Amino acid sequence: MPPGTVPGMALRIATWNVNSVTARLPRLLAWLESTGTDVLCLQELKVAADAFPHEPLRELGYEAAVHADGRWNGVAVVSRVGLSDVVAGLPGEPGFPDDEPQTRAVAATCGPVRVWSVYVPNGREIGHDHYAYKLRWLAALRAAVTEDAVGERPFAVLGDYNIAPTDNDVWDPARFEGLTHVTPAERAALAELREAGLTDVVPRPLKYDQPFTYWDYRELCFPKNRGMRIDLVYGNAPFGKAVSDAYVDREQRKGKGASDHAPVVVDLDV
């Protein structure tokens, strides 16, 4: 039995693009204490691996698997129910602007579940080299998860996908015409994950009518609720069957020092 596993245990798993773990650290630590989250997938760390705040997390009982290089990316899996079989990066992961892969994916087994924390490339604009890179990266993700997607162990890919699955996941579809995040090619990549055996386990957060997880800092987007649902949890059948609750913690988008993303929280009975 994996470390931290208790038969019939309740498990709280979340994903959060913190937009700098250094800037968000006090808020992050307080949130972990108040919510009792067991496993947290982080994105956009913006720190080098040797600068990640392991010690403050360790004091709260957490350990972390980190894949970061100090630039604009960086991902982590933070767990208090065990951390093993860590994989940094996707097999065959493409790079940008050259062949060197960026720090956008890390996997770990945490108690009874296995998770990937992913930070999908933004794409910038249609026709840009970064958009083509985004699609190649998503193809590599699909290949990487194929085996776990059909396995018997609860498995999920959590993170900032930089894709709104449907027009209902953006505040005004007309405003997004001709832009990234909503294109047929990007949504087809999500369909590929579904064909592999994963499903969007939080299509509508159960505690909120509005599904958004991201609101731009500019133009008062959060007060006006001009948001997008781009932080997603794609799980296999055993993971989906174990989901007992889910919500977007909008409170963490409020106030001074907030990230432009809110945490997405999923409760499991495993």
C-alpha positions as CSV (number, residue, x, y, z in Angstrom):
1,M,0.0,0.0,0.0
2,P,1.5,3.4,-0.9
3,P,2.7,5.7,1.9
4,G,-0.1,7.8,3.4
5,T,-2.9,5.5,2.1
6,V,-5.7,4.6,4.4
7,P,-8.5,2.3,3.1
8,G,-11.6,4.4,2.4
9,M,-9.7,7.7,3.0
10,A,-10.9,11.1,2.1
11,L,-8.4,13.1,0.0
12,R,-8.4,16.7,-1.0
13,I,-6.5,17.5,-4.2
14,A,-6.1,21.0,-5.8
15,T,-4.4,22.9,-8.6
16,W,-3.3,26.5,-8.5
17,N,-1.4,28.7,-10.8
18,V,0.2,30.9,-8.2
19,N,2.0,33.3,-10.7
20,S,5.2,33.3,-8.5
21,V,5.4,31.0,-5.5
22,T,7.7,33.6,-3.8
23,A,5.1,36.4,-4.1
24,R,2.3,34.1,-3.1
25,L,4.0,32.2,-0.3
26,P,2.3,33.7,2.8
27,R,-1.1,33.3,1.1
28,L,-0.2,29.7,0.0
29,L,0.8,28.6,3.4
30,A,-2.2,30.0,5.1
31,W,-4.5,28.4,2.5
32,L,-3.0,25.0,3.0
33,E,-3.5,25.2,6.7
34,S,-7.0,26.5,6.5
35,T,-8.2,24.0,3.8
36,G,-6.5,20.8,4.8
37,T,-5.5,20.2,1.2
38,D,-3.5,16.9,0.9
39,V,-2.1,17.3,-2.6
40,L,-1.6,20.5,-4.4
41,C,-0.4,21.0,-8.0
42,L,1.3,24.3,-8.5
43,Q,2.1,26.1,-11.8
44,E,4.0,29.2,-12.8
45,L,6.5,29.0,-9.9
46,K,8.9,31.6,-11.4
47,V,11.8,30.4,-9.2
48,A,14.8,28.2,-9.7
49,A,14.5,24.7,-8.3
50,D,17.0,25.5,-5.5
51,A,15.0,28.6,-4.5
52,F,11.7,26.7,-4.0
53,P,10.4,27.2,-0.4
54,H,10.7,23.6,0.7
55,E,11.3,24.4,4.4
56,P,8.1,26.4,5.1
57,L,6.1,23.7,3.5
58,R,8.0,21.0,5.4
59,E,7.1,22.7,8.6
60,L,3.4,22.2,7.7
61,G,4.0,18.5,6.9
62,Y,4.4,18.7,3.2
63,E,7.1,17.6,0.7
64,A,7.4,18.8,-2.9
65,A,8.5,17.5,-6.2
66,V,9.7,20.5,-8.2
67,H,10.5,21.1,-11.8
68,A,11.7,24.6,-12.3
69,D,14.4,26.7,-13.9
70,G,13.9,30.2,-12.6
71,R,12.2,31.6,-15.7
72,W,8.5,32.2,-16.3
73,N,7.4,28.6,-15.9
74,G,8.0,26.0,-13.2
75,V,5.6,23.3,-11.7
76,A,5.4,21.4,-8.5
77,V,3.4,18.6,-6.7
78,V,3.1,19.3,-3.0
79,S,1.9,16.4,-0.8
80,R,1.4,15.4,2.8
81,V,0.3,11.8,1.9
82,G,3.5,10.6,0.3
83,L,5.5,11.5,-2.7
84,S,7.2,8.9,-5.0
85,D,7.9,7.9,-8.6
86,V,8.6,11.5,-9.6
87,V,8.9,12.2,-13.3
88,A,10.1,15.7,-14.4
89,G,9.1,16.6,-17.9
90,L,7.1,14.7,-20.5
91,P,8.7,11.9,-22.5
92,G,9.5,13.4,-26.0
93,E,8.6,16.9,-24.8
94,P,9.1,19.6,-27.5
95,G,11.1,22.7,-26.7
96,F,10.8,26.4,-27.4
97,P,12.3,28.4,-29.0
98,D,14.9,25.7,-29.6
99,D,14.8,22.0,-28.7
100,E,15.4,22.5,-25.0
101,P,12.1,21.6,-23.1
102,Q,10.8,24.1,-20.6
103,T,9.8,23.2,-17.1
104,R,6.1,22.6,-17.6
105,A,5.2,19.2,-16.3
106,V,6.0,17.0,-13.2
107,A,4.3,13.8,-12.1
108,A,4.2,12.0,-8.7
109,T,2.4,9.3,-6.8
110,C,0.7,10.7,-3.7
111,G,-0.8,8.1,-1.5
112,P,-3.5,6.3,-3.6
113,V,-3.4,8.6,-6.6
114,R,-1.0,9.6,-9.3
115,V,-1.0,13.1,-10.6
116,W,0.6,15.4,-13.2
117,S,0.9,19.1,-12.6
118,V,1.0,20.8,-16.0
119,Y,1.5,24.3,-17.3
120,V,0.4,24.2,-20.9
121,P,2.1,26.8,-23.2
122,N,0.0,29.9,-23.7
123,G,0.2,29.9,-27.5
124,R,0.4,33.7,-27.7
125,E,-1.5,34.2,-31.0
126,I,-2.8,32.0,-33.8
127,G,-0.1,31.5,-36.4
128,H,2.8,32.2,-34.0
129,D,5.5,29.7,-33.5
130,H,4.4,29.4,-29.9
131,Y,0.9,28.4,-30.9
132,A,2.4,25.5,-33.0
133,Y,4.6,24.6,-30.0
134,K,1.5,24.5,-27.8
135,L,-0.2,22.0,-30.0
136,R,3.0,19.8,-30.2
137,W,3.3,20.0,-26.4
138,L,-0.3,18.9,-26.0
139,A,0.3,15.9,-28.3
140,A,3.3,15.0,-26.1
141,L,1.0,15.2,-23.0
142,R,-1.5,12.9,-24.6
143,A,1.2,10.3,-25.3
144,A,2.6,10.6,-21.8
145,V,-0.7,9.9,-20.0
146,T,-2.0,7.0,-22.2
147,E,-1.1,4.2,-19.9
148,D,-2.3,5.8,-16.7
149,A,-5.5,7.0,-18.3
150,V,-6.8,3.5,-18.6
151,G,-5.3,2.1,-15.4
152,E,-7.1,1.0,-12.3
153,R,-5.3,3.5,-10.0
154,P,-6.9,7.0,-9.6
155,F,-5.0,9.3,-12.0
156,A,-5.4,12.9,-13.0
157,V,-3.7,15.7,-14.9
158,L,-4.2,19.0,-13.1
159,G,-3.1,22.4,-14.0
160,D,-3.3,25.5,-16.2
161,Y,-4.3,24.2,-19.6
162,N,-4.6,27.6,-21.2
163,I,-7.7,26.3,-23.0
164,A,-11.3,27.0,-22.3
165,P,-13.1,23.7,-23.1
166,T,-16.3,25.4,-24.4
167,D,-17.8,28.8,-25.2
168,N,-19.5,28.6,-21.8
169,D,-16.1,28.7,-20.2
170,V,-15.3,32.3,-21.3
171,W,-17.2,35.4,-20.2
172,D,-18.0,36.6,-23.7
173,P,-17.3,34.2,-26.6
174,A,-17.5,37.0,-29.2
175,R,-14.5,38.8,-27.5
176,F,-12.4,35.7,-28.1
177,E,-13.0,35.2,-31.8
178,G,-9.7,34.9,-33.6
179,L,-7.7,34.4,-30.3
180,T,-6.0,31.5,-28.7
181,H,-7.4,29.4,-25.9
182,V,-10.7,28.8,-27.7
183,T,-9.6,27.5,-31.2
184,P,-10.9,24.2,-32.6
185,A,-7.3,22.9,-32.7
186,E,-6.8,23.5,-29.0
187,R,-10.1,22.0,-28.1
188,A,-9.4,19.1,-30.3
189,A,-6.3,18.4,-28.1
190,L,-8.7,18.2,-25.1
191,A,-10.8,15.8,-27.1
192,E,-7.6,13.7,-27.6
193,L,-7.3,13.5,-23.8
194,R,-10.9,12.3,-23.6
195,E,-10.3,9.7,-26.2
196,A,-7.3,8.5,-24.2
197,G,-9.6,7.9,-21.2
198,L,-9.6,11.1,-19.2
199,T,-12.6,13.3,-18.5
200,D,-13.1,16.9,-17.2
201,V,-14.1,16.0,-13.7
202,V,-15.1,19.6,-12.8
203,P,-17.2,20.7,-15.7
204,R,-19.2,23.0,-13.4
205,P,-17.8,23.5,-9.9
206,L,-20.5,22.4,-7.6
207,K,-20.4,25.3,-5.2
208,Y,-20.5,28.2,-7.7
209,D,-22.7,29.1,-10.7
210,Q,-19.8,30.6,-12.6
211,P,-17.1,28.2,-13.6
212,F,-14.2,30.7,-14.1
213,T,-10.8,30.1,-12.7
214,Y,-8.8,33.0,-14.2
215,W,-9.4,36.7,-14.4
216,D,-6.9,39.1,-15.9
217,Y,-5.4,41.7,-13.6
218,R,-6.3,44.5,-16.1
219,E,-9.6,46.3,-16.6
220,L,-11.2,45.2,-13.4
221,C,-11.8,41.8,-14.8
222,F,-12.4,40.1,-11.5
223,P,-15.0,42.5,-10.1
224,K,-16.7,42.4,-13.5
225,N,-16.4,38.6,-13.5
226,R,-14.8,38.7,-17.0
227,G,-13.0,35.4,-16.6
228,M,-12.2,32.1,-18.2
229,R,-12.2,28.5,-17.0
230,I,-8.7,27.3,-18.0
231,D,-7.5,25.6,-14.9
232,L,-8.7,22.0,-15.3
233,V,-8.7,18.6,-13.8
234,Y,-8.8,15.7,-16.2
235,G,-9.0,12.3,-14.5
236,N,-9.4,8.7,-15.4
237,A,-12.5,6.7,-14.6
238,P,-11.4,5.6,-11.1
239,F,-10.5,9.2,-10.2
240,G,-13.8,10.5,-11.6
241,K,-15.8,7.9,-9.7
242,A,-14.1,9.0,-6.4
243,V,-15.0,12.7,-6.7
244,S,-17.4,13.7,-3.9
245,D,-17.2,17.5,-4.3
246,A,-15.4,20.2,-6.2
247,Y,-15.2,24.0,-6.2
248,V,-13.2,27.0,-7.3
249,D,-11.9,29.0,-4.3
250,R,-12.7,32.5,-5.6
251,E,-11.7,34.0,-2.2
252,Q,-8.1,33.5,-3.2
253,R,-8.5,35.8,-6.2
254,K,-9.6,38.6,-3.9
255,G,-7.5,41.2,-2.1
256,K,-3.9,42.4,-2.1
257,G,-1.3,39.9,-3.3
258,A,-3.7,37.5,-5.1
259,S,-2.7,35.5,-8.1
260,D,-4.8,36.0,-11.3
261,H,-5.9,32.4,-11.0
262,A,-8.0,30.8,-8.2
263,P,-7.4,27.3,-6.9
264,V,-9.6,24.5,-8.1
265,V,-10.3,22.0,-5.4
266,V,-11.5,18.4,-5.7
267,D,-12.5,16.1,-2.8
268,L,-12.2,12.4,-3.3
269,D,-13.3,9.3,-1.4
270,V,-10.7,6.7,-2.3
